[in-house]
Amino acid sequence: MTASTAPVASWKLEDAKARFSELVRRAEQDGPQQVTVRGRKAVTVIASETLEALSPSPEPFVSLYDMMRSSVPIGDIDLTREPDYGRDVDL
């Protein structure tokens, strides 16, 4: 069964606590398991593999220095600065 077509099983919180091992096993085998609190949806237990498939893969860390070095050259832009001597302030 795929997650989009399989009905989500629903558990009352007290049943989920009392039968937690079964809840985990069913999440792994049968798909997502919904836990309700006072009749309202609270959480959904899913298998780790399902979570990994749904989560975006993390981008590898790239330092700002490395990113700047690998960027496209900026061409004819003049990045020189005029000297800054401050300003006169009347006290």
KEFI-213653 format. One line per field, with one value per residue: residue in three letters; residue number from 1; x, y, z of N, C-alpha, C, O in turn. Coordinates in pm, whole numbers, m for minus. Atoms other than C-alpha are relative to their C-alpha. Example, Ala and Ser with C-alpha at 12.3 -4.5 7.8 and 13.67 -1.06 7.14 Angstrom:
<recs>
banu <- c(Ala	Ser)
vovo <- c(1	2)
n.u <- c(89	m82)
n.v <- c(m119	m119)
n.w <- c(0	m6)
ca.u <- c(1230	1367)
ca.v <- c(m450	m106)
ca.w <- c(780	714)
c.u <- c(90	m77)
c.v <- c(120	109)
c.w <- c(0	73)
o.u <- c(194	m26)
o.v <- c(118	220)
o.w <- c(66	90)
</recs>
This chain:
<recs>
banu <- c(Met	Thr	Ala	Ser	Thr	Ala	Pro	Val	Ala	Ser	Trp	Lys	Leu	Glu	Asp	Ala	Lys	Ala	Arg	Phe	Ser	Glu	Leu	Val	Arg	Arg	Ala	Glu	Gln	Asp	Gly	Pro	Gln	Gln	Val	Thr	Val	Arg	Gly	Arg	Lys	Ala	Val	Thr	Val	Ile	Ala	Ser	Glu	Thr	Leu	Glu	Ala	Leu	Ser	Pro	Ser	Pro	Glu	Pro	Phe	Val	Ser	Leu	Tyr	Asp	Met	Met	Arg	Ser	Ser	Val	Pro	Ile	Gly	Asp	Ile	Asp	Leu	Thr	Arg	Glu	Pro	Asp	Tyr	Gly	Arg	Asp	Val	Asp	Leu)
vovo <- c(1	2	3	4	5	6	7	8	9	10	11	12	13	14	15	16	17	18	19	20	21	22	23	24	25	26	27	28	29	30	31	32	33	34	35	36	37	38	39	40	41	42	43	44	45	46	47	48	49	50	51	52	53	54	55	56	57	58	59	60	61	62	63	64	65	66	67	68	69	70	71	72	73	74	75	76	77	78	79	80	81	82	83	84	85	86	87	88	89	90	91)
n.u <- c(84	m71	53	107	123	33	68	m81	64	15	m14	18	m127	m16	m29	m135	m96	6	m45	m97	m79	84	12	m125	m6	97	m50	m104	54	125	4	24	97	46	34	93	17	137	69	m63	m130	m110	m126	m3	m123	m40	m128	m116	m23	98	m43	m117	45	77	m83	m98	m136	m70	m105	m128	m41	m98	m34	18	m124	5	108	m45	m105	56	105	m30	m70	94	m28	m60	45	m111	28	m90	69	m63	m45	97	m74	93	69	m19	116	m7	35)
n.v <- c(m119	m126	m91	m83	75	81	m73	m15	59	m98	53	m91	m15	102	127	m11	15	137	95	m77	88	34	m123	m15	108	m29	m115	51	97	m38	m142	m98	29	m126	6	m108	m40	m49	2	m87	46	m61	32	115	78	58	71	m83	2	m90	m136	m31	m15	m124	m114	m37	36	m121	m48	1	m131	m70	m127	m119	m14	94	m39	m116	42	79	m74	m50	m128	m112	m76	m133	m83	m59	12	m84	m102	m130	m10	m64	m75	m43	m127	m104	m14	m117	37)
n.w <- c(0	m4	m101	54	20	m118	m106	m121	m117	m107	m135	m112	m71	m104	68	55	m111	m52	103	77	87	115	78	76	99	107	77	89	95	67	37	m106	m105	m59	m143	m33	m140	m16	129	99	48	m74	66	89	m13	128	m1	30	144	60	m31	82	139	10	m37	102	m39	m42	88	m69	m48	81	m66	82	77	113	89	75	93	108	70	134	m8	11	122	1	m111	m74	m144	m80	m79	m19	m139	m89	m104	m103	29	m100	m87	m88	m137)
ca.u <- c(0	117	71	m158	m407	m392	m644	m478	m557	m678	m589	m718	m429	m494	m495	m177	m1	m119	m26	269	474	183	137	503	488	176	331	625	415	82	162	78	m109	m316	m337	m630	m677	m1037	m1154	m925	m626	m310	m15	64	319	509	801	1149	1184	866	990	1323	1144	924	1202	1419	1779	2001	2230	2598	2747	2933	3121	3064	3427	3385	3056	3211	3512	3292	3047	3033	3281	3113	3279	3345	3201	3444	3457	3719	3619	3688	3893	3675	3822	3519	3320	3356	3126	3057	3061)
ca.v <- c(0	351	632	823	537	355	455	586	374	571	505	669	799	556	261	386	410	65	m101	112	m180	m279	82	99	m239	m138	195	4	m264	m102	268	581	545	841	904	1107	1296	1354	1268	1517	1427	1483	1306	1057	782	688	458	612	506	694	1007	991	950	1254	1477	1678	1565	1810	2022	1975	2261	2512	2798	3151	3162	2848	2971	3304	3133	2905	3177	3314	3597	3934	4076	4447	4569	4804	4715	4972	5221	5587	5666	5764	6035	6076	6395	6722	6756	7083	7030)
ca.w <- c(0	m68	180	m57	m105	228	492	807	1112	1413	1778	2094	2304	2589	2345	2177	2515	2626	2294	2186	2050	1826	1715	1609	1434	1240	1142	996	823	737	706	906	1234	1361	1737	1867	2192	2301	1949	1773	1557	1758	1595	1322	1376	1060	986	971	608	521	697	515	181	254	390	155	147	334	124	202	403	191	353	231	117	m97	m237	m337	m497	m704	m813	m1164	m1218	m1186	m1494	m1535	m1207	m1033	m663	m559	m293	m264	45	339	560	780	807	989	1288	1468	1843)
c.u <- c(87	m67	m118	m131	m42	m76	89	m77	m3	1	m36	131	21	30	142	105	4	57	103	82	m79	m17	123	10	m94	43	106	m57	m116	m7	m35	m112	m33	m32	m87	m2	m136	m73	60	136	110	133	m19	135	29	135	112	26	m95	39	118	m38	m74	84	96	140	75	110	132	40	108	27	m23	122	m3	m108	44	106	m57	m107	50	73	m96	36	62	m46	122	m34	96	m81	78	49	m101	77	m91	m69	28	m129	23	m44	m38)
c.v <- c(124	93	80	m77	m80	83	4	m58	104	m71	108	3	m109	m137	1	m18	m145	m101	65	m87	m38	121	19	m106	29	120	m45	m87	53	146	88	m40	132	m21	121	26	67	14	88	m55	73	m21	m118	m68	m62	m68	97	8	94	145	41	21	133	124	34	m38	128	36	m7	142	57	132	116	21	m92	37	119	m39	m75	75	48	133	116	98	136	91	46	m2	83	107	130	5	78	65	46	130	98	14	123	m42	119)
c.w <- c(0	98	m53	m15	122	103	124	117	112	136	101	77	103	m59	m57	109	47	m99	m91	m95	m125	m92	m89	m110	m117	m84	m99	m110	m85	m44	119	95	71	147	30	151	10	m134	m108	m40	75	m71	m94	16	m136	14	m37	m149	m72	23	m87	m146	m19	25	m113	47	37	m99	75	39	m91	70	m95	m90	m123	m101	m86	m104	m119	m80	m136	15	m25	m111	25	114	79	150	87	71	0	145	83	115	114	m39	113	80	87	138	81)
o.u <- c(191	m185	m207	m238	m158	m37	159	m191	88	m63	5	204	130	106	212	208	112	109	97	105	m23	m15	111	45	m57	19	113	m13	m122	m94	m40	m213	56	m99	m54	20	m162	m148	11	209	109	203	m118	240	m56	211	91	59	m57	33	120	18	m67	50	149	170	63	178	136	10	206	m65	m25	107	26	m88	17	105	m3	m158	169	35	m188	m28	158	m32	205	m128	101	m184	201	m17	m158	138	m49	m65	59	m238	128	m153	m70)
o.v <- c(127	77	117	m15	m122	197	m92	m19	186	m174	223	m97	m165	m215	m100	m82	m199	m205	51	m48	m43	108	50	m74	11	122	4	m79	30	183	40	m98	198	m119	233	m64	169	108	89	m107	195	76	m191	m4	m131	m38	193	115	162	227	152	107	192	232	m54	m31	229	m51	22	238	m9	208	98	59	m48	24	121	12	m66	23	50	216	105	202	148	213	m35	65	65	151	131	m50	177	m3	125	170	59	19	138	m97	106)
o.w <- c(66	129	25	m16	131	132	154	142	123	155	85	80	112	m1	m51	86	72	m58	m213	m209	m235	m214	m207	m223	m233	m205	m212	m225	m205	m122	232	56	126	183	m6	232	m55	m156	m221	44	86	m103	m86	5	m194	106	m110	m201	m168	m69	m141	m213	m127	m23	m180	166	m32	m153	194	m32	m122	100	m217	m206	m234	m221	m207	m216	m230	m179	m165	98	m106	m126	101	103	119	193	208	22	m10	233	36	198	198	m156	226	24	149	155	199)
</recs>
